[in-house]
Amino acid sequence: MTNPVRWLMRVPVPWVFVLAFVAGLIVKRITGIGVLSGQSDLIGRIAGIVLFTTGAVIAGSGLTIFHGLRTTTVPGQCSLELVTWGPYRFTRNPMYVGLTLAYLGEVGILGHLWPLALLPLVLAYLNWMVIPVEEARLTETFGGEYEAYRGRVRRWI
């Protein structure tokens, strides 16, 4: 891994979402454009609340399972147990799915479009930088058991 990538991997994933959202708000503030308004505002807020709540529940359940097992949530560190139940039956990355839904929910609640424009960068970083490191470590640690799980359950949804 190159130095910038190594540095990025030290930033906790939830903070990557927060920093991208804040960067979007800064761009909105500088440009003065990128706010939803009108009739879609109420619908956007209601949808945002639903998405945010759903995302928080999904991410929180994954985190609760990891904490209960006293295993790591840090990308690249060795997990103590391969978790394949709860939300992990549907996605190998429920915490990332949950954070993404919560992010989209916050976009809907606040009605700011610039953070939405930056979300693909966050997802690309997770998909091509963070998750491959995690998957390599899980393969190294759990071997065939992880490969079988990986064959049954999709990375995202």
N, C-alpha and C positions, 0 to 999 in steps of 0.2 A: 504494500500500500504506500502511496506517496504521502508526503508530509501533510498537505492540505486535507487529504482524505482522512488520514489518521486523526487530525485535529477535529474534523467534522464528526467523526465517530465518537468523540468524547462528549459531544453535546447530546444530552438526553433527548430521545425522540419527541416527547411531548413539547419540549422547548423549541424544537424545529418547527412544529406547528404554530406555536405562539409567536415565534420570531417572524415567520412568514406572514402571519395575520397582521402583526404590528407593522411590518414593512408595507403591506397593502394599505393600511390606514395612513401611513406617512405619505405614500404616493397619492392617495386620495386628497389628503390635506394640501399637498403641494400643487396638484393639478386642479383641485376644486370640482372634479367630475367623478362620477362613479357611485352615485347614491340612487337607490330605487325610491320612487315616491308614487303617490296616487292610489288607485284602487288596489293595486297589487301589494301595497304596503301591509295591510292587515293579513292578507293571505300568506304573504312572505313571513311575517312574524309568527303566525300560528304554525306554519310548516317548519319554521326555524326552531320553535320550542319543541315540537315533536322530534325533529332530527337531533337536536342537541341532547334531549333527554334520552332518546334511544341510544345515541352514541356513547353517552356517559355510562349508561347501564352496561352496554356491551364491553367497553374498555374496562370499566370498573370490575366486572365479573372476571375477566381475564386476569387482571391485576390481583384481585382477591385470591384466586386460585394459586397464583405464583407465590404470593406472600404466605398463604396457608401451608404450602409445601416448602417454604424457606428456600426457594430457588431464585435465580437471578432474573432480572428483567433488563439487564445491560447487554446490548448487542455484542456478540463475540465472546462473552464469558461463558464458561461451561455450566450448563444446566444440571441440576441434581436429578431431575425426573422429566421424562417425556410426557407432557400433558396432552391427552387426546380426548378428553370429555368436556362437558359444558359447552361453551361457545367454540371450543377447539374441534368439535365434531363437524362444524360447518365451514370453518376457515382456519388456516394455520396461523393467521395473524389477527385475532379478534381485537387486540388492543389497537392496532393500526386502523382497522376498519372502524372501530368505535371513535377513535380520534378524528378520522376523516368525516364521519357523520356529524360529530360535535362541531367540527370546523364549519361544515356546510350549514349546520343549524345556526351558528353564530352569524354567518353571512346573512341568513334569512332574518334573524332577529334584528340585526343592526341595519340591514339593507345596503351594505357597502359591497360594491362589485370588485374593487381592486384586490382584496384578499382572495376572492374566487379565482382571479386571473393567476395568482401565484400558487394556488394549490397543486396544479400539475407538476410544478417543480419539486414540491415536497414529495409527491407520490413517486416521481421519477427517482429522486434520491433514495427513498425507501426501497423501491423495487429493484434498482440496479446497484445500490451501494450497501445498504444496511442488511436487507434480507439475505442476499447471497453470503454474507459473512456469517449470519446466524445459521443459515442452512448448512454451511460447511462445518461449523462447529457441532451442530446437532448430528450430522452424518458421522463425523469423527467420534462423537461420544456414544451414539446409540445405534450406529450402523444400519443393519437390515430392518430393525424395528422402526427407525425413522423413515427409511426408504419406503416401507410398506404404508406407513401413515401418509407420507407425501404422495403416494400413488392413489390414495383414497380421498384425500381432502385437498381442495384447491388452495392456492396461496392467498387469494383475496376472498372471493365469494363464489 
